Amino acid sequence: MLSPLQAHIQATGCNAVLDVGSGAGLPGVVIALCCPGLRVDCVDTVGKKAAFIQQAALSLKLPHLRGVHARVEQLTGQYPLITSRAFASLADFVAASSAQLAPGGVWMAMKGQTPDGEIAAL
């Protein structure tokens, strides 16, 4: 049985994911482990965190996983799927990464509870 993420990837032909504010690699490293053919770029403004992702990619033999030390607004590529676990409010997440979202792409934000107020603010 496919996870909702795997089903989305399969249904849309998604080939790349941008994980914003990746920190120690959640959910980016997990996505790369579950979908090894998918390019996963994990961006974080803290160099040590991006370096950790790079080391994890080497150790886990995940050639399509990459730690990127940058601000999301500085990235030039576009992605069909952009994720975030604890980056910011939904409004800030969407505003910061909107230039990186490919046409027809989707955002997936992991929140502890349904953020009704944040959704309404969008």
C-alpha positions as CSV (number, residue, x, y, z in Angstrom):
1,M,0.0,0.0,0.0
2,L,1.3,3.4,-1.0
3,S,1.6,6.3,1.5
4,P,-0.2,9.5,0.5
5,L,3.1,11.0,-0.4
6,Q,4.1,8.1,-2.6
7,A,0.6,8.1,-4.2
8,H,1.0,11.8,-5.0
9,I,4.4,11.3,-6.5
10,Q,3.2,8.4,-8.6
11,A,0.0,10.2,-9.8
12,T,1.8,13.4,-10.7
13,G,5.1,12.2,-12.0
14,C,6.8,14.4,-9.4
15,N,10.6,14.1,-9.7
16,A,11.9,16.6,-7.1
17,V,11.1,17.8,-3.6
18,L,12.3,20.9,-1.8
19,D,12.2,20.7,2.0
20,V,12.3,24.2,3.4
21,G,13.9,24.8,6.8
22,S,15.0,21.2,6.9
23,G,17.0,21.3,10.1
24,A,18.2,17.7,10.8
25,G,16.4,16.4,7.8
26,L,12.7,16.0,8.6
27,P,10.9,15.3,6.4
28,G,13.5,15.5,3.6
29,V,15.8,12.6,4.6
30,V,12.8,10.4,5.3
31,I,11.3,11.2,1.9
32,A,14.6,10.4,0.3
33,L,14.8,7.1,2.1
34,C,11.2,6.2,1.1
35,C,11.5,7.4,-2.5
36,P,15.2,6.9,-3.5
37,G,14.6,7.9,-7.2
38,L,13.3,11.3,-6.2
39,R,15.7,14.3,-6.0
40,V,15.3,15.9,-2.5
41,D,16.9,19.2,-1.8
42,C,16.9,20.2,1.9
43,V,17.5,23.9,2.4
44,D,18.4,25.5,5.7
45,T,20.0,28.8,6.6
46,V,22.3,27.1,9.1
47,G,25.4,25.7,7.5
48,K,25.9,22.9,10.1
49,K,22.4,21.6,9.4
50,A,22.9,21.6,5.6
51,A,26.3,19.9,6.1
52,F,24.6,17.2,8.3
53,I,22.2,16.5,5.5
54,Q,25.1,16.1,3.1
55,Q,26.8,13.7,5.5
56,A,23.6,11.7,5.9
57,A,23.3,11.5,2.1
58,L,26.8,10.0,1.9
59,S,26.4,7.7,4.8
60,L,23.0,6.4,3.6
61,K,24.1,6.2,0.0
62,L,21.3,8.6,-1.2
63,P,22.8,10.3,-4.2
64,H,19.7,12.3,-4.9
65,L,19.6,13.9,-1.4
66,R,21.3,17.2,-1.1
67,G,21.8,19.7,1.8
68,V,21.7,23.3,0.7
69,H,23.0,26.1,2.8
70,A,20.9,29.1,1.7
71,R,17.7,31.0,2.2
72,V,14.8,29.5,0.3
73,E,14.2,32.9,-1.4
74,Q,17.7,32.6,-3.0
75,L,17.1,29.3,-4.8
76,T,16.5,29.5,-8.5
77,G,15.0,26.1,-9.4
78,Q,11.4,25.1,-9.3
79,Y,9.9,22.1,-7.6
80,P,6.6,20.2,-8.1
81,L,6.5,19.5,-4.3
82,I,7.6,21.8,-1.5
83,T,7.5,20.5,2.1
84,S,8.0,22.1,5.5
85,R,7.8,20.7,9.0
86,A,8.5,23.6,11.3
87,F,9.7,26.4,9.1
88,A,7.1,29.2,9.7
89,S,3.5,30.1,9.6
90,L,1.7,28.9,6.5
91,A,1.5,32.4,5.1
92,D,5.2,32.9,5.6
93,F,6.0,29.5,4.1
94,V,3.9,30.1,1.0
95,A,5.3,33.7,0.6
96,A,9.0,32.6,1.0
97,S,8.7,29.6,-1.4
98,S,6.2,30.7,-4.0
99,A,8.9,31.5,-6.6
100,Q,10.2,27.9,-6.2
101,L,6.8,26.2,-6.7
102,A,6.5,24.8,-10.2
103,P,3.2,25.4,-12.1
104,G,0.7,22.9,-10.8
105,G,2.9,22.1,-7.8
106,V,1.8,21.6,-4.2
107,W,2.9,22.6,-0.8
108,M,2.8,20.1,2.0
109,A,3.2,21.6,5.5
110,M,3.4,19.4,8.5
111,K,1.7,20.9,11.5
112,G,0.9,19.4,14.9
113,Q,-2.7,20.3,14.7
114,T,-4.9,21.6,11.9
115,P,-3.9,25.3,11.6
116,D,-7.4,26.7,11.0
117,G,-6.3,30.3,11.7
118,E,-3.3,30.0,9.4
119,I,-5.4,28.5,6.6
120,A,-8.0,31.2,7.0
121,A,-5.2,33.8,6.8
122,L,-4.1,32.5,3.4
